[in-house]
Amino acid sequence: MLRFWEPLQSARYLFKSLEEVLTLEELMRASCDWAMEAWCPGEEGSVFTRLELAAKRMARATREDSIEAILRQLPHALSLAGDLKHRDVVADPAFQRERLLALEPVSFKYVSGACTAVLLEKLYDWDRQVGHP
């Protein structure tokens, strides 16, 4: 998508609502803000620049880099998780780090991008596991 950014800018997009027409920057901010927040925290610049930087950082990330990005995104995911039974446990960064370090490579690869939806799924998994030791 980044490679075709310029021609894609001329189109308008719908996302989550048929009433609101978005520019490419607005669409990417709405749909990929999680990536920019996880991989480029505090970075200034255009959406294109931040997405490009996020993609580069993801491509060369070590497991520890990915864990740090995930830990930056987990508070946001927690804010969206409405019915966790053990919120105090799964919200603990030490618990989160311990669980991330214990993941098998295939499972870790699934969460390594720090996508909010995937992290929500993982939070609910951990919440169920805490309830059933």
Legacy VTK file of the C-alpha trace (Angstrom):
# vtk DataFile Version 3.0
C-alpha trace
ASCII
DATASET POLYDATA
POINTS 133 float
0.000 0.000 0.000
2.825 2.411 0.811
4.294 1.805 -2.622
1.031 3.000 -4.220
0.343 5.840 -1.768
0.309 8.666 -4.318
-2.316 7.224 -6.698
-4.387 5.969 -3.754
-4.610 9.514 -2.392
-6.922 10.580 -5.206
-9.659 8.157 -4.107
-12.043 8.550 -1.179
-12.859 5.734 1.220
-15.587 4.432 3.505
-14.713 2.863 6.842
-17.144 1.900 9.605
-19.756 4.367 8.322
-21.423 4.895 4.977
-21.987 8.558 5.814
-18.367 9.570 6.371
-16.087 9.744 3.343
-12.393 9.627 4.241
-9.137 10.599 2.617
-6.399 7.976 2.506
-4.663 9.598 5.506
-7.899 9.589 7.507
-8.544 5.955 6.582
-5.058 4.857 7.584
-5.252 6.827 10.831
-8.596 5.175 11.633
-7.550 1.648 10.685
-3.813 1.538 11.437
-3.324 3.959 14.300
-2.484 0.976 16.511
0.576 0.213 14.369
1.824 3.770 14.521
1.286 3.954 18.295
2.936 0.593 18.952
5.900 0.977 16.634
6.418 4.764 16.447
5.407 6.125 19.856
5.787 9.866 20.068
6.946 10.169 16.463
5.787 13.199 14.543
5.167 13.349 10.829
2.661 12.432 8.205
0.667 9.226 8.311
2.704 7.951 5.361
6.001 8.638 7.150
4.835 7.015 10.379
3.431 3.932 8.591
6.637 3.570 6.611
8.677 3.777 9.814
6.361 1.302 11.562
6.705 -1.175 8.684
10.509 -0.887 8.755
10.635 -1.365 12.509
8.316 -4.384 12.340
10.392 -5.942 9.568
13.614 -5.818 11.577
12.138 -6.307 15.062
13.622 -8.770 17.482
11.370 -10.701 19.822
12.170 -8.154 22.568
11.309 -5.238 20.226
7.965 -6.896 19.557
7.328 -7.446 23.260
7.970 -3.753 23.939
5.564 -2.750 21.136
2.941 -5.155 22.490
3.349 -3.807 26.018
2.815 -0.272 24.658
-0.452 -1.394 23.025
-1.875 -3.555 25.798
-3.224 -0.603 27.858
-5.261 0.467 24.822
-6.503 -3.093 24.300
-7.402 -3.290 28.000
-9.452 -0.103 27.697
-11.579 -1.889 25.080
-11.962 -5.135 27.029
-15.283 -4.789 28.778
-15.822 -7.941 30.767
-12.545 -9.315 32.028
-13.031 -11.259 35.249
-9.409 -10.880 36.351
-8.599 -7.411 35.003
-6.184 -6.600 37.829
-4.109 -9.689 37.007
-4.049 -9.385 33.199
-3.400 -5.616 33.445
-0.163 -6.179 35.352
2.810 -5.502 33.018
4.900 -8.154 34.802
2.166 -10.744 34.167
1.899 -9.623 30.537
5.652 -9.841 29.966
5.794 -13.275 31.616
2.981 -14.564 29.392
4.523 -13.088 26.242
7.915 -14.624 27.024
6.252 -18.023 27.507
4.566 -18.049 24.083
5.731 -20.621 21.556
7.201 -19.110 18.354
4.051 -19.682 16.254
1.799 -18.128 18.897
4.211 -15.253 19.398
4.356 -14.536 15.678
0.563 -14.147 15.718
0.701 -11.380 18.349
4.070 -9.845 17.425
2.641 -7.063 15.259
0.809 -5.612 18.297
-2.543 -5.374 16.499
-5.188 -4.273 19.007
-7.753 -6.901 17.934
-5.221 -9.716 18.295
-4.121 -8.382 21.685
-7.738 -8.269 22.857
-8.065 -11.933 21.950
-4.893 -12.699 23.917
-6.157 -10.735 26.958
-9.367 -12.782 26.988
-7.327 -15.999 26.662
-5.177 -14.997 29.627
-8.261 -13.998 31.615
-9.769 -17.474 31.063
-6.469 -19.149 31.967
-6.239 -17.214 35.246
-9.744 -18.418 36.089
-8.791 -22.055 35.356
-5.288 -22.688 36.718
LINES 1 134
133 0 1 2 3 4 5 6 7 8 9 10 11 12 13 14 15 16 17 18 19 20 21 22 23 24 25 26 27 28 29 30 31 32 33 34 35 36 37 38 39 40 41 42 43 44 45 46 47 48 49 50 51 52 53 54 55 56 57 58 59 60 61 62 63 64 65 66 67 68 69 70 71 72 73 74 75 76 77 78 79 80 81 82 83 84 85 86 87 88 89 90 91 92 93 94 95 96 97 98 99 100 101 102 103 104 105 106 107 108 109 110 111 112 113 114 115 116 117 118 119 120 121 122 123 124 125 126 127 128 129 130 131 132
